[in-house]
Amino acid sequence: MKIDAKTKLVALLGHPVGHSFSPLMHNAAFEDLGLNYRYVAFDVMPDNLGEAVAGVRALGLAGVNVTVPHKENVIQYLDEVSSEASFIGAVNTVVNENGRLKGYNTDGRGFMRSLEEEGISAEGARVLICGAGGAARAVGYYLSEKASLVTLFDVVREKAEALSAVLCKRGNVACVESLEKALPAADIVINATPIGLKEGDPLPFDLSAVGPEKVVGDLIYRETPLLREAASKGCRVFNGLGMLIWQGALAFECRQQNVAAIFHVSSSVSLYAADSAYAADSVNSP
C-alpha cells in the first residue's frame, strides 16, 4: 500500500470505532480502483466533534463517514445537507468540496438495496419496527413509502410518537404501546435496537406470536439470538451486513462517483463479520 505526498485521506468519525469494517471496505476499493487514497478511523469524543470537523477542512480530507454517536450532532457543523439527510435528521457521509462540507445519509438507501438483494419486497407489506432511534428513522424513511403500514414501537413511547409524526408525511405510519397485537399482524418485523449486540442480551421481543410465514430482520450485522430463534421457527431472516455494505458503497459513490469496486471486497467483509473478535461489537454503523 503506497503512501506519498499526494495521498488523499478519508476517515471515519465515531466513538467507539474499533469494531468498524469501513477501513477494510474502503481501502480495498481504493486498491481495486488504483486510487491514491487511504481510509482511517478516528475515535472522536462527543465534546471534540466540532474540532474534528474543523480538522476535515483544515487538513483537506476528501471526506468522512460519520457513525454513532455523531450522526445527528454533526449537522450543525456542515455547510450543506441533502434533503434526505435533513428529513432523516442524521448524516453518515460528508464530502469535502473545496472546503465546503456537504452531508448525506446513505443508511436508508443501503437498507432498501440490501432487501432487494435478499429478494424481500416491502411493497404493500405491513412492517413493524422495534426501536425509534437513528437506524429506525433511516429505514423508516423509505419503508413508509413502500409498505401499506409501518408500525413503530419503542420502550420510550414519546420517541415512537415523534418519529411517527415525521414519517406519516411520507406514508401510513402508526405507533403502538405494546407489541402483543402488533407482532401477529406484521409481515416484516425489524429490530432496530442494539439489543442482541452483547452476549447474554435478552430477545428484543417475544417471538411466540410470530409465525413461520414472517420475515424477521435485525440491523445488527451478524447473526443474533433473535435471528437464530426466528430461523428455528421457520421464518425468513436477514441481518444488517447487507445494509452495512450497501451504505458504504453508496457513501463511496457520493465521494468518488464510482460504486462498483466496493463489491469486490464484500466477501472479505463477510469473513470478518464471522470472526468472533469482530462480531462481539458488530453494530450497524459504518
Stockholm file with secondary structure:
# STOCKHOLM 1.0

chainA/1-286         MKIDAKTKLVALLGHPVGHSFSPLMHNAAFEDLGLNYRYVAFDVMPDNLGEAVAGVRALGLAGVNVTVPHKENVIQYLDEVSSEASFIGAVNTVVNENGRLKGYNTDGRGFMRSLEEEGISAEGARVLICGAGGAARAVGYYLSEKASLVTLFDVVREKAEALSAVLCKRGNVACVESLEKALPAADIVINATPIGLKEGDPLPFDLSAVGPEKVVGDLIYRETPLLREAASKGCRVFNGLGMLIWQGALAFECRQQNVAAIFHVSSSVSLYAADSAYAADSVNSP
#=GR chainA/1-286 SS CCCCTTCEEEEEEESSCTTCCHHHHHHHHHHHHTCCEEEEEEECCGGGHHHHHHHHHHHTCSEEEECTTCTTGGGGGCSEECHHHHHHTCCSEEEEETTEEEEECCHHHHHHHHHHHHTCCCTTCEEEEECCSHHHHHHHHHHHHHSSEEEEECSSHHHHHHHHHHHTTTSCEEECSCHHHHHHHCSEEEECSSTTSSTTCCCSSCCTTCCTTCEEEESSSSCCHHHHHHHHTTCEEECSHHHHHHHHHHHHHHHHSCCGGGGGGHHHHHHHHHSHHHHTTCCSCC
#=GC SS_cons         CCCCTTCEEEEEEESSCTTCCHHHHHHHHHHHHTCCEEEEEEECCGGGHHHHHHHHHHHTCSEEEECTTCTTGGGGGCSEECHHHHHHTCCSEEEEETTEEEEECCHHHHHHHHHHHHTCCCTTCEEEEECCSHHHHHHHHHHHHHSSEEEEECSSHHHHHHHHHHHTTTSCEEECSCHHHHHHHCSEEEECSSTTSSTTCCCSSCCTTCCTTCEEEESSSSCCHHHHHHHHTTCEEECSHHHHHHHHHHHHHHHHSCCGGGGGGHHHHHHHHHSHHHHTTCCSCC
//
